[in-house]
Amino acid sequence: MKKAVAGAAVFSYIGGNKQLESLYDKLLQYREKGIYPFHMPGHKRQEWTMCNPYEIDITEIEGFDDLHHPEGILRQAQEEAAEIYGSSRTWFLVNGSTSGILSAVGGCVPLKGTILMARNCHKSVLNAVFHRGLRPVCVYPQISGQMGIAGSILPGDVEKALDCEPHASAVILVSPTYEGVVSDIRSIAEITRKKGIPLIVDEAHGAHFSFGGGFPSSALKEGADFVIQSLHKTLPSMTQTAVLHASVNARRDWMERVDRCVYLYQSSSPSYILLCAIQRCIQYMAADGSERMKKYAGNLERLRKYLKDLPGIRLAERDETMWRLDPSKLLISAEGVTGTKLGGLLLQNYGLQMEMCTESFVIAMTSLMDTDQGFKRLCRALKEIGCESSGLGERRVRDACLEESHRPKYRMTPYKAESSPSEWLPLEQAAGRVSAETGYLYPPGVAFIVAGEEIDDMVINRLSRYRQKCIEVQGCSRIGEGLLRVVK
Ligand SMILES: Cc1ncc(COP(=O)(O)O)c(C=O)c1O
């Protein structure tokens, strides 16, 4: 095995007859391959001058403040960030948007309370619902016919749902979605304001919306009370870095409770390398961001125009089910081939790694750190693939995580379902029973069955199809054997 550091036996471990592969060596080997990342993190592995990270790797020691009670350098850094974003308060998160979502939900909804949530929310929202024993009331997105993805949540649907649920303590939506679909947050915020409850927006995939360039405007500007952004997904920052903003309209008591939760859900040994990355990213974006974003937006526009006209290639565009579409996420399909095959061709033949491959399309995630060379490589690869596949006919597999006609019946809270006595049943015998498991594909982590929902034929058919095609389902741990865990 090639050693990264001469004589560093610590990097490989020989136990019995097995030689374990060293993660560090594997990362170095991967780096050498020159594969171009059309995926997160948004820094796109571009060098950002930094010393040996071990030399500055500390946690809370004398003189460096305390993330859980910031009074010095961390407080100043977060206050500077709040000023840049125009928020009432901005928290630095070293445990990803996941910790921000857990905190915002935890602070805004009492234990066992009711939350109105978009059914296409990320699994971290469901985890928050589970932890707090909440009763989720779901509002469903529209479904786009183009590639079978979730469209926007309609403000009218939120209003209707809240009229029927006067005890809902908060609303949580995802905007943009993993695929880039944005909802009309301004109109939805007006509705929640009238009801006197907070609107939480999971903007994990839209951290770049805060820095111009003609991208959709951030939910913070549009009037949401709490907004969570993963800096690491679309901006030049390190994996796990994120921010949670409270808007200037957020009520003080909400903010105080959220503040207490932030420190429940974050490590008690925050990495100062990650905290540093957060500050540097925000300062960089504040100083040079709008220029870089303008240039990036121009490059993207040209790239999209080029891809749109390629024979054999299809690029998803905004349609009537979408309030706005973030152009930075490229949903691409090629005639005659599945998304998985397309992703494989791009990787094997052209050294381009996609963010996600579904049955029908791939997602290429771009950021302002993408290079002209990276975009050119993608254009060249898709031109060649498109030429070969042109005329083979479209493979329009509908592989949406959710379907228009599918509204599973809510029977009990996810907490109750997951903690009640349960049994394993063969899939075909599970219809009409309450699921004790939450199943989803990852990415994107949108559940097609949530614990506490009734299992119906659509869920069974979907799971059978995934099983036949050997598609990995997370959360349903024995689906490979054709078994589902149901409440007894
Ligand atoms: C829509 C959405 N929200 C939240 C998250 C969690 O973000 P993080 O990885 O920063 O914890 C993800 C992760 O991919 C996501 O896709």
The ligand as a Gaussian input file, in Angstrom:
#p B3LYP/6-31G(d) Opt

LIG

0 1
 C      -32.512000      20.175000       2.002000
 C      -31.455000      19.888000       3.021000
 N      -31.578000      20.415000       4.246000
 C      -30.671000      20.194000       5.213000
 C      -29.575000      19.406000       4.987000
 C      -28.585000      19.179000       6.086000
 O      -27.455000      19.956000       5.828000
 P      -26.032000      19.668000       6.501000
 O      -25.406000      18.605000       5.664000
 O      -25.316000      20.979000       6.392000
 O      -26.249000      19.247000       7.898000
 C      -29.400000      18.830000       3.715000
 C      -28.229000      17.986000       3.448000
 O      -27.927000      17.570000       2.390000
 C      -30.367000      19.069000       2.717000
 O      -30.264000      18.515000       1.495000

